[in-house]
Amino acid sequence: MIQYYLTINELLKFIKLGLFRNQKGAHKDELIKVQKNNYSMYKVNLAFFVVLVLLTNPSVYSVDSQTQNFSVTILYNSDNQNLKSVVSNLQYYWEPLNVKVNIVGLPYITFLSELNSQTKTWDFALTSFDNGQLNYPIPYTLYNSQNSVIANIVFGLNDSRRLQNTGINMSQVNELTKLAYETTDKANRQTVLAEFQKKYMQEWLIDLPLLTKLGVQFTWNGLTNYDPISGLMNSIYSGLKWNTIEQTQKNGGGANDTLRLVIQDGSSGFNPMFSLTSGERQLERLIFPKLFLFDKQYNPHPDMGIYYKTTNNNDGSYTWNIGIRKNASWVDLNGNPIHKITSKDVKFTFDILRFPWIASLKNDFTKRIESISIQNDTNLSFKVNGFRQSDLFYLGNQMLIPEFKLNTTLTFNGKVLGKIYDDKISPVSSQEWQDFALLPTSGSMYYLSYAAGLVADLKANPNFWWPVDSDVLSYNGSKPIGSSFLNWNDNPQTPQIERPTKPLISKISYTYIEDKINLFLQFSNGRLDLVDSRSSDSLSLFKNKPEIKRINYLPKDRGTTIIVNYQNPILRPYEIRRALLAAINLTQLTISLGNGQLAQYSPVSRGFPDYYTGAYGIPYNFTVARDLFRSLGYSVKDSVSPTNNGGNNIIPSLPINFSNVVTILTGILVGVYIAYHKRKRM
């Protein structure tokens, strides 16, 4: 098949030479040059005539059938511009397969209700999974059909029609995901997940995360031991410090023991029961204790908690037994201990979450808590209905609040409201809780020494319980993860890391800056030490500043996903779904979005590089997609029309609208002919 292309620049030149040859100036001069080179208008006319014949002669150029194979409807949230861009690209990728894409954009997120409906009005739903679904490397809640609503409702893994020609044995899948989740050895977990991805990536096909979000953090070169994936607090445990301070930073007020950060989104205070923004949560994680600290692979390490154990009660419920340390204290604005942190604080925190007072903070774990029992100051237990792979994360990552300070008689405008437990009073509007939100009592690595609105200073807590080797956190009270908190790889052969016994950053200052331009200006002037951007496009702002270290990172909690409606019999065959995925150029898609996306080829999130592998996914290959469709009797195009040629826009070869092309070229030919004879009569 012969194809001919004219760049837009070349076409414009032809038009200029022909239609405007009777004008004075540059066009006339250029025409003289053409005439000197024996480019007579007769030859130009002849060239256009030849091109027209070649483009319209079916014996020279064969046009694939325009028969529509079938149509699909894609549902997405129209308020989400990222999803809107993905849907538009899917239209383009599937058009050569003669698949018509109908788009239904809803101005609100209703996917779960739609997915639960008996009769689905869509074929694909484009959405995102976050938080509990992708916050752990093991795709337990996505692909374990025995324990996952997502697996059965979203991915239809209990639907024999969906699995009938893939050869997937769900018992084996359930066994692998369960084994990967329950194993206590990281090497074993890596082996199991590698086997899972190798064995099933080709079969899952389209119903898996397609993209993960990429952001960027900027910091000065002198800041070392900072790992944006692990997070600020974990990096401080690992010895975060300044080796050098740039002169720009010194001029901006920087110091060797200080870290200056920013909060971009405003709020009413620092109460972790109310905070919703990432900046607030980062600050609060430094001053409020948690049961466990999780590394970048989401392995738990001791914080307030020093062990946990789960017991199956054989009635559908599980009991989580938690042990907490003895030497922890809440502190005042000067860092002086004022009260012990005990099991009461843990129970009080989760009771607040369980009761219907702060609905926005409820999650699947808190909804399933049946009871919380205190054994003593350092031991308590949670009875939970059912078991989820994300339970430990929600249990261990919750910031605790001081029971001694907040479980009191509450007042509002001088009027006594009552007590939380005794009178079942909501604490949200009380004066005591509002005061706490403005200047909370601290109890973690740092304490809040000053706060005025969203401007705050934190200082290293001299009473903090820096983890030591004796703090061994065990799975189910048996095999330890690792004897050292800093042994991030959970490998007993890893040598002991030399580490400090207190934070090397003794002060952290937060500034509230809402305007993004002002934010980057302050950073460039050395008044901030580290800033976040939600888009990798921000890298271009500092490309000429070698003293600034650019750190890309992968948030671990979001992935753009296509969900398939397997009620549509057309989408059940393995070959159809494999072809549709092979026709999606994920690399090109991530570039076209331009907002920090990475291609995702596995349900194991790219945020966990120790476990993720894209080696077994379906790469872009239109030839594979075309041949699979043809093997099923469908008529498709031979190839994908190119969209660029070394940066030049080009007119695609047929089959774009044939009649339009003929009309355009005929008009050009007539215009040149008229211009030529008009010139001849002059």
Buried (B, 14 or more C-beta within 10 A) or exposed (E): EEEEEBBEEEBEBBEBBBBBBEEEEEBEEBBEEBEEEEBEBEEBBEBBEEBBEEBBEEEEBEEBEEEEBBEBBBBBBBEBEBBBBBBEBBBBBBBBBBBBBEBEBEEEBEBBEBBEEEEBEBBBBBBBBBBBBBBBBBBBBBBBBBBBEBBBBBBBBBBEEBBEEBEBEBEEBBBBBBBBBBBBBBEEBBBBBBEBBEBBBBBBBBBBBBBBBBBBBBBBEBBBBBBBBBBBBBBBBBBBBBEEBBEBBEEBEBBBEBBBBBBBEEBEBBBBBBBEBBBBBBBBBBBBBBBBBBBBBBBBBBBBBBBBBBBEEEEEBBBBBBBBBEEBBBBBBEBEBBBBBBBBBBBBBBBBBBBEBBEEBEBBBBEBBEEBEBEEBBBBBBBBEEBBBBBBBBBBBBBBBBBBBBBEBBEBEEEEBBBBEEEEBBBBEBBBBBEBBBBBBBBBBBBBBEBEEBEBBBBBBEBBBBBEEEBBBBBEEEEEBBBBBBBBBBEEEEEEEEBEEEBBBBBBBBBBBEEEEEBBBBBBEBBBBBBBBBBBEBBEBBEEBEBBBBBBBBBBBBBBBBBBBBBBEEBBBBBBBBBBBBBBBBEBBBEBBEBBBBBBBBBBBBBBBEBBBBEBBBBBBBEBBBBBBEEEEBBBBEBBBEEEEEEEEBBBBBBEEEEEBBEEBEEBBEBBBEBBEEEEEE
